[in-house]
């Protein structure tokens, strides 16, 4: 499954959760894609440029938004 992950990198708990979710998804064989800034913060080679960020995803996960 191709999954788009978005997180508020300015929120420490959101960043921690994004890192944990990314690890969990990758360990289960999913493709994880995220904006470049988030990929750098999480330490994942999952960056996708903004022009292609929403293309072809099966699921989108947002962490640390305003609710």
N, C-alpha and C positions, 0 to 999 in steps of 0.2 A: 504494500500500500504506500502511496506517495502522500506524505503529510507535511503541511506547511505549519511551522511553529513561529508564533509572534510573541514577544515578551517585552515588558517595560524594563529595559536594561538599567534604568535609573533607580529601580527598586531592588534592593539587595535580595529580598526573599523571592521575588519574581525571577531573578537571575539564577538563584540557587535551584528553584523549582524547574526552570527551563533546562538547566544542566542535567538534573536528575531524569526528567522526562525524555530528553534527547538520548541519554544513555540507555534507558529502558526500551525505547522504541528501536534504536539501532541494534540492541542485543536480540531483538525479536525479528530482525530482518526487514524492518520497514525503511523506506527512503525518507529521510528527514531533510527539509529545505527551510531556509530562514534568511532574513536579510543579512547583509554582510556584517554590520555592526554587532548583531546578536551572535552570529557565528564566531566572530573574534572573541567576544566576551565569554562565550561558552567553551571555546577551544575546540570547535568542530569544523571540519572541512565540508560544511553543509551550505555554504553561502550561495545564494542565487541573486543575480542582479535584479533590480526593481522591475525592469521591463518584463521579466519572466516569472516573477514571484508567485503569481496566482494561477499560472497556466498548468493544467493537468493534475491538480491536486485532488485526492479523494477525500481529504479531511483537513480542516484547519483548526488549530488549537491556539487560543489566545490566553496568555498568562499575565496577571498583574495589571489588568485594565481597571477601569473605574466601576465595573460591574455591569 
